[in-house]
Amino acid sequence: MHRPRIIPCLLISGNGLVKTKKFKDSRYIGDPVNAVRIFSDKEADEIVVLDIDASKNQVEPNYQLIEEIAGEAFMPLAYGGGIRTISQVRQLIRLGIEKVVINTASVESKGLIRKAADIFGSQAIVGAVDIKRNIFGTYKVYVRSSTVEVKCGLDEHIDHLVSEGVGEIFINNIDRDGTMSGYDLSPILRTTSRVNVPVVACGGAGSIEDLASVIQEGHVSGAAAGSMFVFHGKHRAVLINYPKSIQL
């Protein structure tokens, strides 16, 4: 069995590196190319880069920025945002992206995941699932940067992604995003116990203990975090950091 991965999740808007809280209140924190360079120096296991505006605004991925980021990434690199066609997937892979992360298009572009998995292999296709609890405690799935609710339930949506051929599930909790209050283990365990593909959890990590907990109790293949790796201290000063090791 592979060692669980610890994964910085970086958000981009325009040409900038940003951080959100509950998918809102975007705050500029620096240059994404420089951040990836630092994470490369710190030997991060993998990096996920998500453009938070591309799908919502129905614009193309920022290929020039992605190429610059890929040039600094000496670890597996995943990218998501604005992906709607096979030609876009092909272009991203040509630029050095190992995995494409598909969220909105899994609902709005029927058949894209299956076709992409057939052409590029399931290992190159990640199905992203953004979730939020409603007032009744039910987990709902959202697309377009949490602005549109998907009609089907969480389990049905995840089953659909796996049946279409994704090689990995990236589950991101909107309620926990940027809070550094710990992962919500319930939907994570619900997902890992349901599927036979690797699952990466994101949303809420604030400590080494949180990362260890989601790996041990949530049985994920990867623990992703944003704020924890870009902020330092109670005042959230910007400081790129990455743990040397995690005791499991």
Secondary structure, DSSP 4 states (H G I P E B T S, - for coil): -PPPEEEEEEEEETTEEEEEETTEEEEEEE-HHHHHHHHHHTT-S-EEEEETTHHHHT----HHHHHHHHHH--S-EEEESS--SHHHHHHHHHTT-SEEEESTHHHHSTTHHHHHHHHH-GGGEEEEEEEEE-TTS-EEEEETTTTEE-SS-HHHHHHHHHHHT-SEEEEEETTTTTT-S---HHHHHHHHTT-SS-EEEES---SHHHHHHHHHHH--SEEEESHHHHEETTTTEE-----S----
